Amino acid sequence: MNLGEPIASGNTANIYLIENKIIKIFKDHLPDSEPEYEACKQRVAFESGLRVPKILEVTKVNGKQAIIMEYVEGKTLGELVKENMDQVESFLDMSVDIQMEIHTVLAESLEPMRIKLQRQIEAVEGLDKHVKMSLLKKLESMTVENKLCHGDFHLYNLIKSGDEVFIIDWVDASAGDPRADVCRTYILYTQVSRDIAELYLKFYCEKSGWSRKEVLEWAPIIAAARLSENVATEDSDRLMKYILMEE
C-alpha cells in the first residue's frame, strides 16, 4: 500500500490518512501485542459512550503492525486556540467537562495506573535510588480508583468536528485515580504556559470539588513517570523540581 507522507509522527507510530481512514503504523521496536492492547483501550472508551474514533481493524500494513480507525475531520482545540488565544478559557472549560466525563468510566479491564507508574519510576535512569524508593513508597500509600484515565489529556488530543469534540490518542490510558490524570495534564501544560496550567487546574478543582493540594500531591510521582519517557522537548530540570517536592 502506498501510504505517502504521514500526517503526524510520534515516538511509537506514524499516522496516515488514506481513503478517509486513519492508519496508525507502529514502529518496529514495539512488541507485537502493542497495537491490540492500544486498540483495547480505545474500544473501552468508545463502548462507554465517549466521543472517540471507532477502531475498524487491527492488522498489518506493508508488513508492519497497524491500527485502522475512523477519521474525524476537524481541528484540535490546541490548533484553534493557537489561531485565536481569546478562545483558551472557553476551550479549557470545555475540556475539563470532557475529562470529567472520562473519569466516570470504570476501566477494570485496563492495566492499573499504579503498576504503570511503578514501572516507569523504576525505569528512570540517573535518579537517586533513595528518591526512587521514596516515590515508590508514596505511590504505594496513595488511594487509587479504577476509573478510566486518558494519560495524555490536553487540547491537542481533542478534535472539534462540527458541534462535537472527539478524544484521540489513547496509548497512555490506564485504570487509576482521576487526580493523577489531572496532575499529569497540569504538568504538561506548565511546560507551555503557567497561566494556562493554573486556569485548567482552577476549572477542574471548581467543577470536581477537589482541592489543589489533592491534585498536586501526585506531582512528584507523575513527574518521575514523565521523566522516564525521555521526551526530547521536555525540560528534565523542570520535572526534577516536582520530584524533589517530596524530599
N, C-alpha and C positions, 0 to 999 in steps of 0.2 A: 504493500500500500504506500502510495506517495503522500507523505504527511505534510510536506512543505516545512515552513518555519514554525516553531512553537509560538503560541500567543502568550505563554508565560513559562517560567522555568524556576525550579527551586532545588533544594538540597536532595530531595528524594525523587523528583519526577519532572518531566516536561509535559506541558499541556498543549493540545492541538484542537482546533475546531475544524471538523470535517462533516460535511453533509448535515449541518445543523445539530451535530452531536459533539460532545466534549470527549476527547480521548486522552486519558492520562497514562503516559508511558513511564513506567518505573525504572529507575537507574539500576545498573547491574549489581551494585554492592548490597542491595536489599534482599532479604530472604524471599523465597518463592511464596511464602504464606502471607506476605505483607499486603498485596492487593485485596485478597479475600477478607482479611481482618479489617482493613480500612473500609471496604465496602459494607461490612457488617455494621460498623459504627454509623455510617451514613444511613443505612436501612433502619436502624433503631430510631434515629431522628425522624426519618421520613414517615415511618409507620406510626409514630406517636402523634402525627398530625402537624408537625413543624413544617414550615415552608423551606424545603430542601430539594435540590435537584434529584430526580429519580435515577437510581442505578439501573442501567439497562443490561449490562453484561460484564462479567469478569473473565478475561480471555487473554490471548497472546496476540500481539500485533507486530509483524516483522520480527518474530522470534523473541519479543520482549514482553514481560508481564504488563498487563494493562487493565484499566477500568474504563468502560464506556458508559457515559451518563448523559442525561438530558441537558441540553444547552439552555441557559437562561439569558435572554437578551436584556441588556441594560448596562448601567454603570454602577460601580461600587459607591457606597456612601462616602468613602475616603476620596474618591475621584471628584465627587460632587462638591464636597467641602473644599477641596483644593481649588476648584473653579470659582467658588463663592464662599469665603470664610464666614459670611453672615449666617450661613446655614448650620454652623458647627453645633450650636446649642440645641437646635431642634432635632438634629440627627443623633446627637449623643443621647438625648432624652428618649428618642425612638429606639435606639439601640439597647438601652437599659431595659425597656419593656420586652424586647425580643430576648435578651439574655435571661431575664427573669422567667420568661415562658419556657426556655430551655431547661432551666433549673427545677421546673415542676415535674420533669420526666424521670421516672425510676429507670435505672440503666444497669440492673444487676448482672446482665449478660456480658458487660464490658469489663476490661481489666480495671481493678480497683486503683484509684489515683494514688493511694498510699504506696502500693507496690511500685508503680511507675516512678514516683518521686524518689523512693528509696534507691531504685536502680540508677536514676540519674545522678543523685548526690554521690553515690559510691563511685560513679564513673568520672567525676570531676578530677582532672589532673592538676597537680600543683597546689591543691587545697590542703592546709594543715590537717593532720589526722585528728587532732583534738577538736578542731572546728567541725569536721565531718561528724565525729561522734556526738557532739553537742546538737548538731542539726538533726541527726537521725533519732536522737533521744527526744527532741522536741516534736518531731514528726510522729513518733510513737504515742506521744501524750495527747495529740490533738484529737478532738472529737470529729469524726467524719461521718458523712452520709453516703448513700448510693445514688445520688442524683446525677443526671446527665450533665457533664461539664465539657464545653467545647474545647478548651485547652489552648486556643489561639484566637480568642474573640476580639475583634476590633473592626473599625469601619471599613477596612479594605476586604473583609471577608463577608460583607453584606452587600448584595446586589439589588438595586432598586429596579424593578421591572414593572412598569405601569404603576398601579396602586399597591403592589405587593413588594415585600423585601424578602429575598431568599438568602439563607445562610449556607455558605460554602466552606470547603477545606476542613474536613472532619478528621484529619490524620492524627491529631493530638487528643482526640476525645477520650474520656475515661469516666468511670463511675466514682464520684467523690463529693467533696464538700464545696458547695457553691461559693463560699467565701474565698477559697483558694483560687477558684476560677476568676473571680472578680479581682483578686490581688494580682494575678498574672496579667490581666488586661491593664490594670493600673500601672504596673511596672513597664509594660510595653509602651504605654502612652507617655510615660515620663521620659523615655528616650527621645521622643519627638517634641513634646511640649508639656511643661509642668502645668500650665494653665488648663490644657485640655484634660490632662490626667486628673487634676483636682476637681474639675467640673464633672467629669464622669463619675468619680467616686462620690461626690456630693449627691448627684442624682440617684445613684444606686442605694446609698445609705438612707436617703429620704424615702424612697419607694419600698425598700425592704424592711426598714426598721432596725437594721444593723448599725452598730457604731463603727466609726472609722478605725478604732482600735481593734475591733473584732476581725476586720478585713486585713489590716496591716500586720496582725500577729503572724500571718502566713508569709510575710515578706522575706525573711531570711531563707526559708525553705524553697520558696518559688524562685528566688534569685539564684540560689545554688543550682537548682534544676536547669534554669535558663543558661547558666554558665557552662553546663555540660554539653549544650547544643553546639558550641563553638561557632556561633553566627558571626560572620566576618564583619558585619556592620555594627555589632553590639560592643559597647564600652564595658570591658570586664572590670575596670576600676569602679565604675558606677554600680555594678552588681555587687562588688565586694563591700561597698558601703552598706547595702541592705543586709548582706550576710553577716557582717560584723555587728549589726544591731543587736544580735543575740549574745555577743560577748560581754 
